[in-house]
């Protein structure tokens, strides 16, 4: 599925992430999380047992789509998701939006959709 955006008078198409792209994004997220975790543990002079337990927890979370979805709720995460799927020549226009719009767009790229809520008429992401 393709998401159609209007930015700066242009129509831009942003594809939903493919399975391969999702796997690549999750692997990159794991590598980054592992590097940060090890740096934190090292700075705290954590014991080897503590390091192993923390790494085991991180490994058990590896590849969880819920963790990838949570990433979309940070500006850095949303931008990373969008850069992974958008056409490089369109990325400046794709990113020309406020933080909320980028989050919702990143969630759509991951396969989440927006639905109108009956009470307030605001859009919220829902799972596919």
Backbone as XML, in Angstrom:
<?xml version="1.0"?>
<chain id="A" units="angstrom">
  <residue number="1" name="UNK">
    <atom name="N" x="0.836" y="-1.176" z="0.000"/>
    <atom name="CA" x="0.000" y="0.000" z="0.000"/>
    <atom name="C" x="0.883" y="1.242" z="0.000"/>
  </residue>
  <residue number="2" name="UNK">
    <atom name="N" x="0.420" y="2.257" z="-0.647"/>
    <atom name="CA" x="1.161" y="3.511" z="-0.743"/>
    <atom name="C" x="0.378" y="4.611" z="-0.045"/>
  </residue>
  <residue number="3" name="UNK">
    <atom name="N" x="1.074" y="5.434" z="0.683"/>
    <atom name="CA" x="0.488" y="6.577" z="1.374"/>
    <atom name="C" x="0.768" y="7.802" z="0.521"/>
  </residue>
  <residue number="4" name="UNK">
    <atom name="N" x="-0.262" y="8.577" z="0.233"/>
    <atom name="CA" x="-0.125" y="9.759" z="-0.612"/>
    <atom name="C" x="-0.148" y="10.999" z="0.274"/>
  </residue>
  <residue number="5" name="UNK">
    <atom name="N" x="0.869" y="11.848" z="0.116"/>
    <atom name="CA" x="1.004" y="13.087" z="0.887"/>
    <atom name="C" x="0.994" y="14.281" z="-0.042"/>
  </residue>
  <residue number="6" name="UNK">
    <atom name="N" x="0.534" y="15.404" z="0.462"/>
    <atom name="CA" x="0.660" y="16.689" z="-0.223"/>
    <atom name="C" x="1.632" y="17.532" z="0.582"/>
  </residue>
  <residue number="7" name="UNK">
    <atom name="N" x="2.747" y="17.874" z="-0.020"/>
    <atom name="CA" x="3.752" y="18.695" z="0.652"/>
    <atom name="C" x="4.259" y="19.749" z="-0.327"/>
  </residue>
  <residue number="8" name="UNK">
    <atom name="N" x="4.209" y="20.994" z="0.088"/>
    <atom name="CA" x="4.754" y="22.090" z="-0.711"/>
    <atom name="C" x="4.253" y="22.070" z="-2.150"/>
  </residue>
  <residue number="9" name="UNK">
    <atom name="N" x="2.969" y="21.781" z="-2.322"/>
    <atom name="CA" x="2.373" y="21.751" z="-3.654"/>
    <atom name="C" x="2.702" y="20.512" z="-4.471"/>
  </residue>
  <residue number="10" name="UNK">
    <atom name="N" x="3.366" y="19.549" z="-3.872"/>
    <atom name="CA" x="3.725" y="18.308" z="-4.580"/>
    <atom name="C" x="2.959" y="17.138" z="-4.000"/>
  </residue>
  <residue number="11" name="UNK">
    <atom name="N" x="2.681" y="16.177" z="-4.843"/>
    <atom name="CA" x="2.102" y="14.916" z="-4.394"/>
    <atom name="C" x="3.243" y="13.925" z="-4.248"/>
  </residue>
  <residue number="12" name="UNK">
    <atom name="N" x="3.359" y="13.359" z="-3.052"/>
    <atom name="CA" x="4.455" y="12.434" z="-2.756"/>
    <atom name="C" x="3.864" y="11.106" z="-2.317"/>
  </residue>
  <residue number="13" name="UNK">
    <atom name="N" x="4.426" y="10.044" z="-2.814"/>
    <atom name="CA" x="3.990" y="8.714" z="-2.422"/>
    <atom name="C" x="5.042" y="8.084" z="-1.511"/>
  </residue>
  <residue number="14" name="UNK">
    <atom name="N" x="4.568" y="7.585" z="-0.376"/>
    <atom name="CA" x="5.445" y="6.916" z="0.580"/>
    <atom name="C" x="4.917" y="5.496" z="0.746"/>
  </residue>
  <residue number="15" name="UNK">
    <atom name="N" x="5.716" y="4.494" z="0.430"/>
    <atom name="CA" x="5.232" y="3.115" z="0.552"/>
    <atom name="C" x="5.232" y="2.629" z="1.993"/>
  </residue>
  <residue number="16" name="UNK">
    <atom name="N" x="4.329" y="1.688" z="2.277"/>
    <atom name="CA" x="4.420" y="1.008" z="3.564"/>
    <atom name="C" x="5.691" y="0.169" z="3.548"/>
  </residue>
  <residue number="17" name="UNK">
    <atom name="N" x="6.239" y="-0.072" z="4.708"/>
    <atom name="CA" x="7.465" y="-0.859" z="4.816"/>
    <atom name="C" x="7.206" y="-2.302" z="4.386"/>
  </residue>
  <residue number="18" name="UNK">
    <atom name="N" x="8.165" y="-2.859" z="3.676"/>
    <atom name="CA" x="8.097" y="-4.270" z="3.318"/>
    <atom name="C" x="8.580" y="-5.093" z="4.503"/>
  </residue>
  <residue number="19" name="UNK">
    <atom name="N" x="8.340" y="-6.390" z="4.453"/>
    <atom name="CA" x="8.826" y="-7.277" z="5.508"/>
    <atom name="C" x="10.347" y="-7.153" z="5.632"/>
  </residue>
  <residue number="20" name="UNK">
    <atom name="N" x="11.039" y="-7.127" z="4.522"/>
    <atom name="CA" x="12.497" y="-6.991" z="4.537"/>
    <atom name="C" x="12.943" y="-5.694" z="5.185"/>
  </residue>
  <residue number="21" name="UNK">
    <atom name="N" x="12.251" y="-4.599" z="4.884"/>
    <atom name="CA" x="12.599" y="-3.319" z="5.500"/>
    <atom name="C" x="12.333" y="-3.346" z="7.004"/>
  </residue>
  <residue number="22" name="UNK">
    <atom name="N" x="11.219" y="-3.960" z="7.402"/>
    <atom name="CA" x="10.916" y="-4.079" z="8.834"/>
    <atom name="C" x="12.002" y="-4.860" z="9.560"/>
  </residue>
  <residue number="23" name="UNK">
    <atom name="N" x="12.422" y="-5.968" z="8.966"/>
    <atom name="CA" x="13.477" y="-6.779" z="9.571"/>
    <atom name="C" x="14.766" y="-5.967" z="9.687"/>
  </residue>
  <residue number="24" name="UNK">
    <atom name="N" x="15.121" y="-5.247" z="8.639"/>
    <atom name="CA" x="16.337" y="-4.421" z="8.673"/>
    <atom name="C" x="16.246" y="-3.336" z="9.738"/>
  </residue>
  <residue number="25" name="UNK">
    <atom name="N" x="15.079" y="-2.692" z="9.846"/>
    <atom name="CA" x="14.905" y="-1.650" z="10.862"/>
    <atom name="C" x="14.998" y="-2.241" z="12.264"/>
  </residue>
  <residue number="26" name="UNK">
    <atom name="N" x="14.413" y="-3.417" z="12.470"/>
    <atom name="CA" x="14.464" y="-4.042" z="13.792"/>
    <atom name="C" x="15.879" y="-4.480" z="14.142"/>
  </residue>
  <residue number="27" name="UNK">
    <atom name="N" x="16.629" y="-4.959" z="13.157"/>
    <atom name="CA" x="18.022" y="-5.346" z="13.406"/>
    <atom name="C" x="18.869" y="-4.129" z="13.749"/>
  </residue>
  <residue number="28" name="UNK">
    <atom name="N" x="18.655" y="-3.041" z="13.042"/>
    <atom name="CA" x="19.400" y="-1.819" z="13.339"/>
    <atom name="C" x="19.032" y="-1.305" z="14.736"/>
  </residue>
  <residue number="29" name="UNK">
    <atom name="N" x="17.749" y="-1.365" z="15.068"/>
    <atom name="CA" x="17.303" y="-0.950" z="16.395"/>
    <atom name="C" x="17.963" y="-1.812" z="17.470"/>
  </residue>
  <residue number="30" name="UNK">
    <atom name="N" x="18.040" y="-3.117" z="17.245"/>
    <atom name="CA" x="18.676" y="-4.019" z="18.209"/>
    <atom name="C" x="20.153" y="-3.666" z="18.394"/>
  </residue>
  <residue number="31" name="UNK">
    <atom name="N" x="20.858" y="-3.462" z="17.290"/>
    <atom name="CA" x="22.284" y="-3.120" z="17.378"/>
    <atom name="C" x="22.493" y="-1.810" z="18.149"/>
  </residue>
  <residue number="32" name="UNK">
    <atom name="N" x="21.663" y="-0.811" z="17.854"/>
    <atom name="CA" x="21.779" y="0.472" z="18.559"/>
    <atom name="C" x="21.457" y="0.316" z="20.043"/>
  </residue>
  <residue number="33" name="UNK">
    <atom name="N" x="20.371" y="-0.397" z="20.346"/>
    <atom name="CA" x="19.990" y="-0.606" z="21.747"/>
    <atom name="C" x="21.070" y="-1.371" z="22.496"/>
  </residue>
  <residue number="34" name="UNK">
    <atom name="N" x="21.676" y="-2.362" z="21.851"/>
    <atom name="CA" x="22.721" y="-3.160" z="22.478"/>
    <atom name="C" x="23.940" y="-2.294" z="22.787"/>
  </residue>
  <residue number="35" name="UNK">
    <atom name="N" x="24.335" y="-1.482" z="21.834"/>
    <atom name="CA" x="25.492" y="-0.603" z="22.023"/>
    <atom name="C" x="25.256" y="0.371" z="23.184"/>
  </residue>
  <residue number="36" name="UNK">
    <atom name="N" x="24.066" y="0.970" z="23.225"/>
    <atom name="CA" x="23.747" y="1.901" z="24.314"/>
    <atom name="C" x="23.683" y="1.189" z="25.660"/>
  </residue>
  <residue number="37" name="UNK">
    <atom name="N" x="23.094" y="0.000" z="25.672"/>
    <atom name="CA" x="22.988" y="-0.775" z="26.907"/>
    <atom name="C" x="24.367" y="-1.135" z="27.445"/>
  </residue>
  <residue number="38" name="UNK">
    <atom name="N" x="25.229" y="-1.623" z="26.577"/>
    <atom name="CA" x="26.575" y="-1.991" z="27.014"/>
    <atom name="C" x="27.349" y="-0.783" z="27.537"/>
  </residue>
  <residue number="39" name="UNK">
    <atom name="N" x="27.185" y="0.357" z="26.883"/>
    <atom name="CA" x="27.861" y="1.572" z="27.346"/>
    <atom name="C" x="27.345" y="1.969" z="28.735"/>
  </residue>
  <residue number="40" name="UNK">
    <atom name="N" x="26.033" y="1.882" z="28.929"/>
    <atom name="CA" x="25.458" y="2.206" z="30.243"/>
    <atom name="C" x="25.953" y="1.243" z="31.312"/>
  </residue>
  <residue number="41" name="UNK">
    <atom name="N" x="25.949" y="-0.036" z="30.994"/>
    <atom name="CA" x="26.394" y="-1.038" z="31.966"/>
    <atom name="C" x="27.872" y="-0.850" z="32.311"/>
  </residue>
  <residue number="42" name="UNK">
    <atom name="N" x="28.658" y="-0.519" z="31.307"/>
    <atom name="CA" x="30.088" y="-0.286" z="31.529"/>
    <atom name="C" x="30.296" y="0.930" z="32.430"/>
  </residue>
  <residue number="43" name="UNK">
    <atom name="N" x="29.553" y="2.002" z="32.174"/>
    <atom name="CA" x="29.731" y="3.213" z="32.980"/>
    <atom name="C" x="29.290" y="3.001" z="34.435"/>
  </residue>
  <residue number="44" name="UNK">
    <atom name="N" x="28.406" y="2.027" z="34.646"/>
    <atom name="CA" x="27.949" y="1.715" z="36.004"/>
    <atom name="C" x="28.801" y="0.646" z="36.678"/>
  </residue>
  <residue number="45" name="UNK">
    <atom name="N" x="29.818" y="0.161" z="35.950"/>
    <atom name="CA" x="30.646" y="-0.931" z="36.451"/>
    <atom name="C" x="29.803" y="-2.131" z="36.873"/>
  </residue>
  <residue number="46" name="UNK">
    <atom name="N" x="28.829" y="-2.465" z="36.033"/>
    <atom name="CA" x="27.931" y="-3.581" z="36.338"/>
    <atom name="C" x="28.696" y="-4.894" z="36.342"/>
  </residue>
  <residue number="47" name="UNK">
    <atom name="N" x="28.214" y="-5.822" z="37.145"/>
    <atom name="CA" x="28.837" y="-7.146" z="37.211"/>
    <atom name="C" x="28.558" y="-7.904" z="35.908"/>
  </residue>
  <residue number="48" name="UNK">
    <atom name="N" x="29.346" y="-8.933" z="35.680"/>
    <atom name="CA" x="29.130" y="-9.749" z="34.483"/>
    <atom name="C" x="27.742" y="-10.374" z="34.483"/>
  </residue>
  <residue number="49" name="UNK">
    <atom name="N" x="27.275" y="-10.820" z="35.657"/>
    <atom name="CA" x="25.935" y="-11.400" z="35.750"/>
    <atom name="C" x="24.860" y="-10.387" z="35.376"/>
  </residue>
  <residue number="50" name="UNK">
    <atom name="N" x="25.022" y="-9.157" z="35.822"/>
    <atom name="CA" x="24.068" y="-8.103" z="35.480"/>
    <atom name="C" x="24.080" y="-7.823" z="33.981"/>
  </residue>
  <residue number="51" name="UNK">
    <atom name="N" x="25.274" y="-7.787" z="33.404"/>
    <atom name="CA" x="25.398" y="-7.556" z="31.961"/>
    <atom name="C" x="24.714" y="-8.670" z="31.177"/>
  </residue>
  <residue number="52" name="UNK">
    <atom name="N" x="24.972" y="-9.920" z="31.587"/>
    <atom name="CA" x="24.351" y="-11.053" z="30.893"/>
    <atom name="C" x="22.835" y="-11.012" z="31.005"/>
  </residue>
  <residue number="53" name="UNK">
    <atom name="N" x="22.311" y="-10.685" z="32.170"/>
    <atom name="CA" x="20.864" y="-10.614" z="32.362"/>
    <atom name="C" x="20.252" y="-9.509" z="31.495"/>
  </residue>
  <residue number="54" name="UNK">
    <atom name="N" x="20.903" y="-8.361" z="31.445"/>
    <atom name="CA" x="20.390" y="-7.249" z="30.637"/>
    <atom name="C" x="20.426" y="-7.588" z="29.149"/>
  </residue>
  <residue number="55" name="UNK">
    <atom name="N" x="21.507" y="-8.224" z="28.709"/>
    <atom name="CA" x="21.610" y="-8.616" z="27.306"/>
    <atom name="C" x="20.587" y="-9.688" z="26.947"/>
  </residue>
  <residue number="56" name="UNK">
    <atom name="N" x="20.324" y="-10.598" z="27.878"/>
    <atom name="CA" x="19.315" y="-11.635" z="27.628"/>
    <atom name="C" x="17.931" y="-11.008" z="27.464"/>
  </residue>
  <residue number="57" name="UNK">
    <atom name="N" x="17.618" y="-10.043" z="28.304"/>
    <atom name="CA" x="16.335" y="-9.346" z="28.190"/>
    <atom name="C" x="16.232" y="-8.637" z="26.843"/>
  </residue>
  <residue number="58" name="UNK">
    <atom name="N" x="17.300" y="-7.972" z="26.452"/>
    <atom name="CA" x="17.318" y="-7.277" z="25.168"/>
    <atom name="C" x="17.145" y="-8.261" z="24.015"/>
  </residue>
  <residue number="59" name="UNK">
    <atom name="N" x="17.828" y="-9.388" z="24.075"/>
    <atom name="CA" x="17.695" y="-10.411" z="23.022"/>
    <atom name="C" x="16.270" y="-10.947" z="22.944"/>
  </residue>
  <residue number="60" name="UNK">
    <atom name="N" x="15.621" y="-11.124" z="24.088"/>
    <atom name="CA" x="14.256" y="-11.636" z="24.105"/>
    <atom name="C" x="13.261" y="-10.660" z="23.483"/>
  </residue>
  <residue number="61" name="UNK">
    <atom name="N" x="13.584" y="-9.368" z="23.519"/>
    <atom name="CA" x="12.726" y="-8.347" z="22.915"/>
    <atom name="C" x="13.043" y="-8.120" z="21.434"/>
  </residue>
  <residue number="62" name="UNK">
    <atom name="N" x="14.105" y="-8.707" z="20.968"/>
    <atom name="CA" x="14.569" y="-8.516" z="19.596"/>
    <atom name="C" x="13.489" y="-8.947" z="18.606"/>
  </residue>
  <residue number="63" name="UNK">
    <atom name="N" x="13.191" y="-8.078" z="17.652"/>
    <atom name="CA" x="12.245" y="-8.409" z="16.603"/>
    <atom name="C" x="10.784" y="-8.238" z="16.967"/>
  </residue>
  <residue number="64" name="UNK">
    <atom name="N" x="10.493" y="-7.680" z="18.131"/>
    <atom name="CA" x="9.100" y="-7.464" z="18.501"/>
    <atom name="C" x="8.565" y="-6.227" z="17.779"/>
  </residue>
  <residue number="65" name="UNK">
    <atom name="N" x="7.455" y="-6.396" z="17.081"/>
    <atom name="CA" x="6.889" y="-5.261" z="16.350"/>
    <atom name="C" x="6.387" y="-4.173" z="17.292"/>
  </residue>
  <residue number="66" name="UNK">
    <atom name="N" x="5.973" y="-4.542" z="18.493"/>
    <atom name="CA" x="5.522" y="-3.530" z="19.454"/>
    <atom name="C" x="6.655" y="-2.576" z="19.795"/>
  </residue>
  <residue number="67" name="UNK">
    <atom name="N" x="7.855" y="-3.105" z="19.888"/>
    <atom name="CA" x="9.011" y="-2.258" z="20.188"/>
    <atom name="C" x="9.281" y="-1.303" z="19.024"/>
  </residue>
  <residue number="68" name="UNK">
    <atom name="N" x="9.133" y="-1.795" z="17.796"/>
    <atom name="CA" x="9.318" y="-0.942" z="16.617"/>
    <atom name="C" x="8.240" y="0.147" z="16.593"/>
  </residue>
  <residue number="69" name="UNK">
    <atom name="N" x="7.013" y="-0.196" z="16.932"/>
    <atom name="CA" x="5.934" y="0.793" z="16.952"/>
    <atom name="C" x="6.220" y="1.874" z="17.987"/>
  </residue>
  <residue number="70" name="UNK">
    <atom name="N" x="6.736" y="1.488" z="19.147"/>
    <atom name="CA" x="7.082" y="2.484" z="20.180"/>
    <atom name="C" x="8.137" y="3.461" z="19.673"/>
  </residue>
  <residue number="71" name="UNK">
    <atom name="N" x="9.018" y="2.978" z="18.813"/>
    <atom name="CA" x="10.065" y="3.827" z="18.249"/>
    <atom name="C" x="9.465" y="4.996" z="17.477"/>
  </residue>
  <residue number="72" name="UNK">
    <atom name="N" x="8.321" y="4.772" z="16.845"/>
    <atom name="CA" x="7.679" y="5.823" z="16.056"/>
    <atom name="C" x="7.230" y="7.001" z="16.907"/>
  </residue>
  <residue number="73" name="UNK">
    <atom name="N" x="7.157" y="6.813" z="18.221"/>
    <atom name="CA" x="6.697" y="7.877" z="19.110"/>
    <atom name="C" x="7.817" y="8.797" z="19.572"/>
  </residue>
  <residue number="74" name="UNK">
    <atom name="N" x="9.018" y="8.599" z="19.040"/>
    <atom name="CA" x="10.095" y="9.563" z="19.249"/>
    <atom name="C" x="10.382" y="10.215" z="17.905"/>
  </residue>
  <residue number="75" name="UNK">
    <atom name="N" x="10.812" y="11.452" z="17.941"/>
    <atom name="CA" x="11.105" y="12.146" z="16.687"/>
    <atom name="C" x="12.208" y="11.424" z="15.928"/>
  </residue>
  <residue number="76" name="UNK">
    <atom name="N" x="13.261" y="11.049" z="16.629"/>
    <atom name="CA" x="14.369" y="10.332" z="15.987"/>
    <atom name="C" x="13.900" y="9.014" z="15.374"/>
  </residue>
  <residue number="77" name="UNK">
    <atom name="N" x="13.058" y="8.290" z="16.100"/>
    <atom name="CA" x="12.546" y="7.017" z="15.604"/>
    <atom name="C" x="11.646" y="7.183" z="14.393"/>
  </residue>
  <residue number="78" name="UNK">
    <atom name="N" x="10.739" y="8.165" z="14.454"/>
    <atom name="CA" x="9.831" y="8.406" z="13.330"/>
    <atom name="C" x="10.622" y="8.790" z="12.071"/>
  </residue>
  <residue number="79" name="UNK">
    <atom name="N" x="11.597" y="9.667" z="12.244"/>
    <atom name="CA" x="12.424" y="10.089" z="11.107"/>
    <atom name="C" x="13.188" y="8.898" z="10.541"/>
  </residue>
  <residue number="80" name="UNK">
    <atom name="N" x="13.739" y="8.055" z="11.397"/>
    <atom name="CA" x="14.471" y="6.878" z="10.933"/>
    <atom name="C" x="13.592" y="5.926" z="10.144"/>
  </residue>
  <residue number="81" name="UNK">
    <atom name="N" x="12.376" y="5.707" z="10.607"/>
    <atom name="CA" x="11.436" y="4.839" z="9.900"/>
    <atom name="C" x="11.116" y="5.422" z="8.531"/>
  </residue>
  <residue number="82" name="UNK">
    <atom name="N" x="10.846" y="6.711" z="8.491"/>
    <atom name="CA" x="10.492" y="7.349" z="7.219"/>
    <atom name="C" x="11.664" y="7.357" z="6.241"/>
  </residue>
  <residue number="83" name="UNK">
    <atom name="N" x="12.859" y="7.589" z="6.744"/>
    <atom name="CA" x="14.035" y="7.569" z="5.867"/>
    <atom name="C" x="14.290" y="6.175" z="5.299"/>
  </residue>
  <residue number="84" name="UNK">
    <atom name="N" x="13.885" y="5.149" z="6.029"/>
    <atom name="CA" x="14.115" y="3.780" z="5.573"/>
    <atom name="C" x="13.228" y="3.401" z="4.388"/>
  </residue>
  <residue number="85" name="UNK">
    <atom name="N" x="12.089" y="4.081" z="4.234"/>
    <atom name="CA" x="11.161" y="3.666" z="3.178"/>
    <atom name="C" x="10.924" y="4.717" z="2.099"/>
  </residue>
  <residue number="86" name="UNK">
    <atom name="N" x="11.096" y="5.982" z="2.430"/>
    <atom name="CA" x="10.781" y="7.043" z="1.467"/>
    <atom name="C" x="11.848" y="7.139" z="0.378"/>
  </residue>
  <residue number="87" name="UNK">
    <atom name="N" x="11.427" y="7.619" z="-0.757"/>
    <atom name="CA" x="12.345" y="7.877" z="-1.852"/>
    <atom name="C" x="13.309" y="8.977" z="-1.391"/>
  </residue>
  <residue number="88" name="UNK">
    <atom name="N" x="14.614" y="8.756" z="-1.491"/>
    <atom name="CA" x="15.583" y="9.760" z="-1.022"/>
    <atom name="C" x="15.363" y="11.145" z="-1.617"/>
  </residue>
  <residue number="89" name="UNK">
    <atom name="N" x="14.864" y="11.230" z="-2.845"/>
    <atom name="CA" x="14.643" y="12.547" z="-3.450"/>
    <atom name="C" x="13.432" y="13.258" z="-2.850"/>
  </residue>
  <residue number="90" name="UNK">
    <atom name="N" x="12.586" y="12.526" z="-2.118"/>
    <atom name="CA" x="11.392" y="13.116" z="-1.509"/>
    <atom name="C" x="11.523" y="13.334" z="-0.007"/>
  </residue>
  <residue number="91" name="UNK">
    <atom name="N" x="12.615" y="12.889" z="0.598"/>
    <atom name="CA" x="12.691" y="12.838" z="2.058"/>
    <atom name="C" x="12.546" y="14.214" z="2.714"/>
  </residue>
  <residue number="92" name="UNK">
    <atom name="N" x="13.092" y="15.258" z="2.119"/>
    <atom name="CA" x="12.955" y="16.588" z="2.723"/>
    <atom name="C" x="11.492" y="17.006" z="2.821"/>
  </residue>
  <residue number="93" name="UNK">
    <atom name="N" x="10.723" y="16.750" z="1.761"/>
    <atom name="CA" x="9.301" y="17.088" z="1.787"/>
    <atom name="C" x="8.526" y="16.175" z="2.730"/>
  </residue>
  <residue number="94" name="UNK">
    <atom name="N" x="8.885" y="14.893" z="2.767"/>
    <atom name="CA" x="8.212" y="13.957" z="3.665"/>
    <atom name="C" x="8.389" y="14.414" z="5.111"/>
  </residue>
  <residue number="95" name="UNK">
    <atom name="N" x="9.570" y="14.879" z="5.454"/>
    <atom name="CA" x="9.872" y="15.284" z="6.825"/>
    <atom name="C" x="9.428" y="16.710" z="7.154"/>
  </residue>
  <residue number="96" name="UNK">
    <atom name="N" x="8.859" y="17.406" z="6.181"/>
    <atom name="CA" x="8.392" y="18.777" z="6.390"/>
    <atom name="C" x="7.005" y="18.758" z="7.031"/>
  </residue>
  <residue number="97" name="UNK">
    <atom name="N" x="6.970" y="18.355" z="8.298"/>
    <atom name="CA" x="5.713" y="18.249" z="9.046"/>
    <atom name="C" x="6.026" y="18.352" z="10.536"/>
  </residue>
  <residue number="98" name="UNK">
    <atom name="N" x="4.977" y="18.566" z="11.336"/>
    <atom name="CA" x="5.204" y="18.632" z="12.777"/>
    <atom name="C" x="5.418" y="17.236" z="13.352"/>
  </residue>
  <residue number="99" name="UNK">
    <atom name="N" x="5.820" y="17.185" z="14.609"/>
    <atom name="CA" x="6.171" y="15.908" z="15.255"/>
    <atom name="C" x="5.009" y="14.921" z="15.253"/>
  </residue>
  <residue number="100" name="UNK">
    <atom name="N" x="3.803" y="15.406" z="15.534"/>
    <atom name="CA" x="2.650" y="14.507" z="15.555"/>
    <atom name="C" x="2.393" y="13.893" z="14.185"/>
  </residue>
  <residue number="101" name="UNK">
    <atom name="N" x="2.472" y="14.711" z="13.149"/>
    <atom name="CA" x="2.238" y="14.212" z="11.791"/>
    <atom name="C" x="3.302" y="13.184" z="11.407"/>
  </residue>
  <residue number="102" name="UNK">
    <atom name="N" x="4.540" y="13.420" z="11.799"/>
    <atom name="CA" x="5.606" y="12.468" z="11.493"/>
    <atom name="C" x="5.383" y="11.147" z="12.228"/>
  </residue>
  <residue number="103" name="UNK">
    <atom name="N" x="4.923" y="11.226" z="13.476"/>
    <atom name="CA" x="4.638" y="10.011" z="14.242"/>
    <atom name="C" x="3.533" y="9.212" z="13.578"/>
  </residue>
  <residue number="104" name="UNK">
    <atom name="N" x="2.422" y="9.882" z="13.235"/>
    <atom name="CA" x="1.315" y="9.178" z="12.591"/>
    <atom name="C" x="1.734" y="8.600" z="11.241"/>
  </residue>
  <residue number="105" name="UNK">
    <atom name="N" x="2.545" y="9.341" z="10.486"/>
    <atom name="CA" x="3.016" y="8.831" z="9.198"/>
    <atom name="C" x="3.914" y="7.609" z="9.401"/>
  </residue>
  <residue number="106" name="UNK">
    <atom name="N" x="4.811" y="7.671" z="10.370"/>
    <atom name="CA" x="5.682" y="6.521" z="10.649"/>
    <atom name="C" x="4.853" y="5.299" z="11.050"/>
  </residue>
  <residue number="107" name="UNK">
    <atom name="N" x="3.824" y="5.512" z="11.852"/>
    <atom name="CA" x="2.958" y="4.396" z="12.235"/>
    <atom name="C" x="2.236" y="3.822" z="11.020"/>
  </residue>
  <residue number="108" name="UNK">
    <atom name="N" x="1.793" y="4.671" z="10.124"/>
    <atom name="CA" x="1.145" y="4.178" z="8.894"/>
    <atom name="C" x="2.129" y="3.377" z="8.047"/>
  </residue>
  <residue number="109" name="UNK">
    <atom name="N" x="3.368" y="3.844" z="7.963"/>
    <atom name="CA" x="4.402" y="3.118" z="7.208"/>
    <atom name="C" x="4.609" y="1.725" z="7.804"/>
  </residue>
  <residue number="110" name="UNK">
    <atom name="N" x="4.464" y="1.613" z="9.133"/>
    <atom name="CA" x="4.621" y="0.315" z="9.803"/>
    <atom name="C" x="3.371" y="-0.554" z="9.694"/>
  </residue>
  <residue number="111" name="UNK">
    <atom name="N" x="2.308" y="-0.018" z="9.096"/>
    <atom name="CA" x="1.099" y="-0.815" z="8.879"/>
    <atom name="C" x="-0.066" y="-0.481" z="9.776"/>
  </residue>
  <residue number="112" name="UNK">
    <atom name="N" x="0.078" y="0.534" z="10.612"/>
    <atom name="CA" x="-1.035" y="0.963" z="11.453"/>
    <atom name="C" x="-1.866" y="1.983" z="10.683"/>
  </residue>
  <residue number="113" name="UNK">
    <atom name="N" x="-3.160" y="1.970" z="10.903"/>
    <atom name="CA" x="-4.068" y="2.863" z="10.190"/>
    <atom name="C" x="-4.707" y="3.846" z="11.152"/>
  </residue>
  <residue number="114" name="UNK">
    <atom name="N" x="-5.280" y="4.908" z="10.608"/>
    <atom name="CA" x="-6.015" y="5.899" z="11.397"/>
    <atom name="C" x="-7.500" y="5.628" z="11.245"/>
  </residue>
  <residue number="115" name="UNK">
    <atom name="N" x="-8.217" y="5.770" z="12.343"/>
    <atom name="CA" x="-9.671" y="5.690" z="12.295"/>
    <atom name="C" x="-10.235" y="6.873" z="13.045"/>
  </residue>
  <residue number="116" name="UNK">
    <atom name="N" x="-11.401" y="7.345" z="12.602"/>
    <atom name="CA" x="-12.074" y="8.420" z="13.318"/>
    <atom name="C" x="-12.675" y="7.852" z="14.594"/>
  </residue>
  <residue number="117" name="UNK">
    <atom name="N" x="-12.425" y="8.537" z="15.719"/>
    <atom name="CA" x="-13.086" y="8.124" z="16.951"/>
    <atom name="C" x="-14.461" y="8.769" z="16.987"/>
  </residue>
  <residue number="118" name="UNK">
    <atom name="N" x="-15.428" y="8.078" z="17.533"/>
    <atom name="CA" x="-16.801" y="8.573" z="17.539"/>
    <atom name="C" x="-16.994" y="9.726" z="18.507"/>
  </residue>
  <residue number="119" name="UNK">
    <atom name="N" x="-16.308" y="9.715" z="19.646"/>
    <atom name="CA" x="-16.517" y="10.722" z="20.671"/>
    <atom name="C" x="-15.985" y="12.096" z="20.267"/>
  </residue>
  <residue number="120" name="UNK">
    <atom name="N" x="-14.763" y="12.150" z="19.782"/>
    <atom name="CA" x="-14.131" y="13.446" z="19.565"/>
    <atom name="C" x="-13.788" y="13.729" z="18.115"/>
  </residue>
  <residue number="121" name="UNK">
    <atom name="N" x="-13.883" y="12.739" z="17.250"/>
    <atom name="CA" x="-13.553" y="12.947" z="15.857"/>
    <atom name="C" x="-12.078" y="13.056" z="15.571"/>
  </residue>
  <residue number="122" name="UNK">
    <atom name="N" x="-11.229" y="12.728" z="16.566"/>
    <atom name="CA" x="-9.788" y="12.778" z="16.352"/>
    <atom name="C" x="-9.315" y="11.439" z="15.806"/>
  </residue>
  <residue number="123" name="UNK">
    <atom name="N" x="-8.242" y="11.484" z="15.066"/>
    <atom name="CA" x="-7.693" y="10.266" z="14.491"/>
    <atom name="C" x="-6.729" y="9.623" z="15.457"/>
  </residue>
  <residue number="124" name="UNK">
    <atom name="N" x="-6.816" y="8.304" z="15.577"/>
    <atom name="CA" x="-5.902" y="7.544" z="16.424"/>
    <atom name="C" x="-5.411" y="6.344" z="15.650"/>
  </residue>
  <residue number="125" name="UNK">
    <atom name="N" x="-4.175" y="5.923" z="15.879"/>
    <atom name="CA" x="-3.682" y="4.736" z="15.190"/>
    <atom name="C" x="-4.352" y="3.483" z="15.739"/>
  </residue>
  <residue number="126" name="UNK">
    <atom name="N" x="-4.617" y="2.563" z="14.845"/>
    <atom name="CA" x="-5.141" y="1.245" z="15.240"/>
    <atom name="C" x="-4.347" y="0.199" z="14.502"/>
  </residue>
  <residue number="127" name="UNK">
    <atom name="N" x="-4.333" y="-0.977" z="15.046"/>
    <atom name="CA" x="-3.562" y="-2.036" z="14.393"/>
    <atom name="C" x="-4.290" y="-2.491" z="13.133"/>
  </residue>
  <residue number="128" name="UNK">
    <atom name="N" x="-3.543" y="-3.047" z="12.159"/>
    <atom name="CA" x="-4.150" y="-3.475" z="10.897"/>
    <atom name="C" x="-5.102" y="-4.624" z="11.089"/>
  </residue>
</chain>
